[in-house]
Structure formats: structure tokens, C-alpha cells
Amino acid sequence: MQSILLSELGRWNGWGAPLIKKKYDDLMPGLYSAIVARTRFLDDLCRDAEKSGCKQLVILGAGYGTRCLRLGLSIPTFEVDQLEVHKLKKARLEYDLNLTDEQKE
């Protein structure tokens, strides 16, 4: 399972996921696998919370992650982070997804 964000970074920069994985593992052996395991753990935690009756999800320090979009949860999901991070992420998603003005709101 590849990290969606790493795949997206590879697409944006023309690197490709294998090179990104190698760069992470060169920096610290096992880092890429740890990131993938953490992502899977948190995704499963969110899905399990929804199944057990959770009414909403709040992701603190969401950063540039795509969990809200990737999981497609049926409960309201809110991302909390610094304003600059939200602005950059929103602009990138609007560009990548080619959103209409109506969809942007």
C-alpha cells in the first residue's frame, strides 16, 4: 500500500513513488514502512469510529494529508490546522480536482 501523499508528490514533481520510498529509507531505514503503517492504523481507526456510531470526525494537525477525501466517510469530517496550511492545501486540491466555483464552497 502506497501513501497517497507520497504518490501525489511523485506525480507533482515527476519523481515517482519508488524514488520517494528510496529517499525516505536512505534517510532512515524503515521510515517509509512506518509511515505506511501509521497511515493504515489511523485510517482503520477512523473507519471503526464511524462504524461504532461516531457522529463526526475532527482531525487535528491535518497538514497536507488527504484522509478526509480518501476515506469517503458518511459522517461530517473537519480538518484543523494552521491557516497557511489550509490555504495551500485548498488551492492545490482545487487545481488538481478542477473544481467548479460551486464545488469550492
C-alpha positions as CSV (number, residue, x, y, z in Angstrom):
1,M,0.0,0.0,0.0
2,Q,1.5,3.3,-1.0
3,S,1.0,6.6,0.8
4,I,-1.4,8.7,-1.3
5,L,0.5,11.9,-0.4
6,L,3.8,10.3,-1.5
7,S,2.2,9.2,-4.7
8,E,0.9,12.7,-5.3
9,L,4.2,14.3,-4.5
10,G,5.8,12.0,-7.1
11,R,3.2,13.0,-9.7
12,W,3.6,16.7,-9.0
13,N,7.4,16.5,-9.2
14,G,7.8,13.8,-11.8
15,W,9.8,11.6,-9.3
16,G,7.6,8.5,-8.9
17,A,6.8,6.6,-5.7
18,P,9.8,4.2,-5.9
19,L,12.3,7.1,-5.8
20,I,10.5,8.8,-2.9
21,K,10.4,5.5,-1.0
22,K,14.2,5.1,-1.5
23,K,14.8,8.7,-0.4
24,Y,12.9,8.1,2.9
25,D,14.6,4.8,3.5
26,D,18.0,6.3,2.8
27,L,17.3,9.0,5.3
28,M,16.2,6.4,7.9
29,P,15.8,2.7,7.1
30,G,12.2,1.6,7.6
31,L,10.8,5.1,7.6
32,Y,8.6,4.6,4.6
33,S,7.1,1.4,6.0
34,A,6.5,3.2,9.3
35,I,4.6,6.0,7.5
36,V,2.5,3.5,5.6
37,A,1.7,1.5,8.8
38,R,0.8,4.7,10.7
39,T,-1.5,5.8,7.8
40,R,-3.2,2.4,7.8
41,F,-3.7,2.4,11.5
42,L,-5.3,5.9,11.6
43,D,-7.5,5.1,8.5
44,D,-8.7,2.0,10.2
45,L,-9.3,3.9,13.5
46,C,-11.5,6.5,11.6
47,R,-13.5,3.8,9.8
48,D,-14.0,1.8,13.0
49,A,-15.2,5.0,14.8
50,E,-17.7,5.7,12.1
51,K,-19.0,2.1,12.3
52,S,-19.3,2.2,16.0
53,G,-21.6,5.3,15.8
54,C,-19.3,8.3,15.9
55,K,-21.2,11.3,14.8
56,Q,-18.3,13.4,13.5
57,L,-14.6,13.3,13.0
58,V,-12.1,16.1,13.8
59,I,-8.6,15.7,12.5
60,L,-6.2,17.9,14.4
61,G,-3.0,18.9,12.7
62,A,-4.3,17.5,9.4
63,G,-1.4,19.1,7.4
64,Y,-1.4,18.1,3.7
65,G,-3.0,14.7,4.3
66,T,-5.9,13.5,2.3
67,R,-7.7,11.3,4.8
68,C,-11.0,13.2,4.6
69,L,-11.1,12.7,0.8
70,R,-9.7,9.2,0.7
71,L,-11.9,7.5,3.2
72,G,-15.2,8.8,1.9
73,L,-16.8,8.7,5.4
74,S,-20.5,9.5,5.6
75,I,-20.1,11.5,8.8
76,P,-19.1,15.2,8.9
77,T,-15.3,15.4,8.9
78,F,-13.4,18.6,9.9
79,E,-9.7,19.3,9.4
80,V,-8.0,21.6,11.9
81,D,-4.6,23.1,11.1
82,Q,-2.8,26.5,10.6
83,L,-4.4,28.9,8.2
84,E,-1.5,28.9,5.8
85,V,-1.5,25.1,5.6
86,H,-5.2,25.2,4.8
87,K,-4.8,27.8,2.1
88,L,-2.1,26.0,0.3
89,K,-3.9,22.6,0.6
90,K,-7.2,24.1,-0.6
91,A,-5.5,25.8,-3.6
92,R,-3.7,22.6,-4.6
93,L,-6.9,20.4,-4.3
94,E,-9.0,22.9,-6.3
95,Y,-6.4,22.8,-9.0
96,D,-5.9,19.1,-9.1
97,L,-9.6,18.3,-8.9
98,N,-10.6,21.0,-11.3
99,L,-13.4,22.1,-9.1
100,T,-16.1,24.5,-10.2
101,D,-16.9,27.6,-8.1
102,E,-19.9,25.8,-6.6
103,Q,-17.9,22.8,-5.6
104,K,-15.3,25.1,-3.9
105,E,-17.7,26.3,-1.3
